[in-house]
Amino acid sequence: MYQAWGSERRLTAIGRTALSYPARQALADRQLIPERTVLDYGCGRGDDVRALTDLDCSASGWDPHYKPDTPLTPANVVLLTYILNVIEDPAERRRTLAMAWELASTVLVVSARLTWERARVKGTEFNDGVLTGRQTFQHLYHPGELRAYVEQVTGRRCVSAAPGIVYAFKDDTARLSYLAHRVVPDAAWLASADTRSALAALVDQFERRGRLPRVEEMPSAVAGLLAHLKPNELKRIARDSSDPDKVAEGAKRTTLRTLLFLAVELFNGRGPFGQLPLGVQIDVRAFFSSYKEACRRSDRLLFKLRDDQYIRGAMNASTVGKLTPTALYVHQRAIEHLPTVLRLYEHCASIAAGRPQEWTIAKMNHQGRAVSWLHYPDFDKDPHPRIISSYHVDLKTLDASHTSYSASTNRPLLHRKHEFLAPQDLNAARYERLTRSEVRAGLYQNPHLIGTEAGWEAELERCGRELRGHRLVRRTGK
């Protein structure tokens, strides 16, 4: 039963010298752009507002204690940053979320602290949260709980942008545009200063996409430089100047990416053709006989996620990643080289519970459906990088968990780094040479011992070896 109590909520407002984590995520996801107005609802001391203003965003902030006189007028983007977790009254919590949603005309960005932070919140249990020694309150959320709560109050299908960050869009057009950017980011256009360089940029896009971009898809600078050329003339120049093999490869890649997007869209809620981003609409018309056919094929792709045998076959056929008896491990740089169904696997988990901002390797189970994002911050510097954290999502239950290894004195570490990368990765050959030298030295004779820092160091000593960067050398006497 709820107990009434006056929380010192103002004490939870901390000072920042940089953008908050949710604001950085929204900025990276192109939800915070100069063309949109922003309201930080419950802005505290206003640090996000000042930082966004410095980035040329039209931002304002309201707070009942620090900024009570700011007019509460609708904005394109409303930030509700770490507010829901400090409200001890569930009814007021719900009213606050409803008011923030009413003020948002495009997207509401909601963030809250998560249950795995409980050890850092000192206090006693109170209502559905924790009462701290400073007389502040914290209700900690499971990632799935936060998303479900926002969906319940807003009545909209929401997207988990990252652990503890949820986007609620006012209409499906905005939601689908976000999903398209997240699943299939736009290829950057080459810089253009004159007609010749603009044509080179057009040809590059033609080869990448497998189709000519329309004027509406071109950067304004490119469109302006090519405005004097007729459409048929542009087509002729592009086809004469392009590599047919690259165009064919680009068409294949775009077809698979379109299927990937449509499958993710179905997982999150499919809209009508007219609500799709323009680029996706053009891709569907260019590479499929109809929208119905494209949806049918993407539906089959999503259905295959349920088939353990099919997923294991896709993992066996993959040219990238390290396959173990339980899962496939793939470096972030190699994800785009995975078979489409495995990319869909990873994307569905990220949409359901949020992909962490910092991660190095994705682990995808081939029995059951679960994805873990593992963070090895020194992957390219350390010949055997140590894990810092793991974020795990079960796709069947949508339960998520976080494990930190930062305080561990005997962390798990990686071997055979090249196996996590695509063969064409610039570092793969160097890492493979290190692996071969370690095998020759006998360091992998006891695989059950080398998975942790202490065990690996013991094997290095046994074999009389030490590492200098990515070179294995004989251990010097001490």
Secondary structure as UniProt FT lines:
FT   HELIX           9..12
FT   HELIX           21..28
FT   TURN            29..30
FT   TURN            34..35
FT   STRAND          37..41
FT   TURN            44..45
FT   HELIX           47..54
FT   TURN            55..56
FT   STRAND          58..63
FT   TURN            64..66
FT   TURN            68..69
FT   STRAND          75..81
FT   HELIX           84..86
FT   HELIX           90..103
FT   STRAND          104..111
FT   HELIX           115..120
FT   STRAND          123..126
FT   TURN            127..128
FT   STRAND          129..132
FT   TURN            133..134
FT   STRAND          137..138
FT   HELIX           143..154
FT   STRAND          159..162
FT   TURN            163..164
FT   STRAND          165..169
FT   HELIX           172..183
FT   HELIX           195..209
FT   HELIX           215..217
FT   HELIX           220..225
FT   TURN            226..228
FT   HELIX           231..241
FT   HELIX           244..268
FT   HELIX           273..275
FT   HELIX           278..287
FT   HELIX           291..304
FT   TURN            305..306
FT   HELIX           308..317
FT   STRAND          322..323
FT   STRAND          327..331
FT   HELIX           332..337
FT   HELIX           340..353
FT   STRAND          361..365
FT   STRAND          370..375
FT   TURN            377..381
FT   STRAND          389..394
FT   TURN            395..397
FT   STRAND          400..404
FT   TURN            406..407
FT   STRAND          412..413
FT   HELIX           417..420
FT   TURN            423..424
FT   TURN            426..427
FT   HELIX           428..440
FT   TURN            441..444
FT   TURN            447..451
FT   HELIX           453..462
FT   TURN            463..464
FT   STRAND          465..468
FT   TURN            469..470
FT   STRAND          471..474
//
